[in-house]
Amino acid sequence: MREMDEGSEKEKEKEREGAAMHYLVRARFREERREEFRRILEDGTVAAMKPFGEEVVASMRRAVVSGGEVAWTETCYCPTPLQEERAAVYDRFFEGMETEEAGEAPPPEGESFWGRLGGPRLAAEGN
């Protein structure tokens, strides 16, 4: 019975939060925070953040660098785009963040941000 209750609660939470939105995000990475960001991606700190951590990690895997900016797509359920993600992670590591609805736009192109972050575990997991 408990499993059904937990499932129902998750469904109710999604209804309260609204439908999933897909965003195209652009921001400047704070290079001076590179080691800290790499560390929390590698050690699972970000992935463990609920309910959005795994999506943040997946987004950083998709992220590309082009023209001095990092760009990625992200799915979010917040009424304000990336509200929780920014408060917990992004605002410490990025500045000048802009979001827009991704719609049917193709994914951004550029050099892999994940690969640029470096580190042995990130490199071993591929770009």
N, C-alpha and C positions, 0 to 999 in steps of 0.2 A: 504494500500500500504506500509506503514511504516513497518508492521510486515514482509512482504515479503522481504523488503530491509534488515532488521536485520537478517533474516534467511539466505539470500544470503551472507551477510557479514560474518556470522559465518562459512558457508561452505567454503568461499574463504580463511578465516583465517586457517582453518584446512588443506586445500590444501597446503598453504604456509608452514605450520609447518611440514607437512609430516604425515605419518601414525603413529598410536598409537603403542608405544613400551611397553612391559611388562618387568619390571625389578625385580630382586631379589636384595634387598638392605641389607647390614650388616653394623652396626656401633656401637660404644660405646657411651652410653648415658652419658651426663654430669650431674651427680647426683646433683651437686650444683645448677643446673637450674631447678630442678624438680618442685618446686612451681610455677615458672613463666610459664613453659610449661603446667602444669595442668590448670592453670588459663586461658591461651589463648585458650586452647581446650574447656574448660567449658563455657567461656563467648561468644563464637562464633567468636572471632577475626580471628582464622585460617579459619573457614568455610567461612567467608566473603571474603577471599582473592580470587580474580579472576585472571585467570580462574581455578586455581588448588586447592583452599582451601578445597572443599568438598572431593576431592580425598586424600588429606593429612590426613584429619580426618578419612576417611575410612581406609586408610593404617595403621594408628596408632591403629585402632580397630583390624586389622588383625595381627599386630606386636606381636612377641613373644620374650621372653628373654631366652637365652640359652648360657652357657659358657661365661658369662660376656658380651655378645653382644646382641643387639636388631636386629632382622631380620624381614623383611616384603616384600611383593610384592606391586608394584605400577605401574600404567599406566601413561605414560608421552608422550607428543607430542613434547617436546623440541628436537632440533637437538643434543644438549649435554644432556646426562641423568640427569634429575632432576635439570636442570639449574636454573629455576625460583624458584622452591621449596627450593633448597639449599640456594639461596641468601636471600629469605624472611623468612625462618623458620629453616630448618635443620641444617645449619652451626652454629647456635646459641646454639643448644641443643645436637648435636651429634659431634663426632670426629672420624677420621679414617674411614670415609664412603667409602664403596666399592659397586659398582653396576655391575651387569652382566645381560645379557638377560635371562629372566626366562624360555623362551621356554615352554616345557611341564613338567618342574620340579615340583614335588609336593610342596605344601606350606611348609614353615619352621615349625618346631615343637618346643614347649617349653612352658613356663609359659606366660600367657597373660600380655603383656606390659601395655595395657589399665587398667587392674585390678591393676597392680603394681603401676601405677601412683597415684591411690587412689583419694580421694576427694569425697564428697557426691554426686554430680551430675554424675560423671563418674561411681561410684559404683551403683547408681540407674539405670543407662542405661545398666548395665550388662557388662559382659566380652566378 
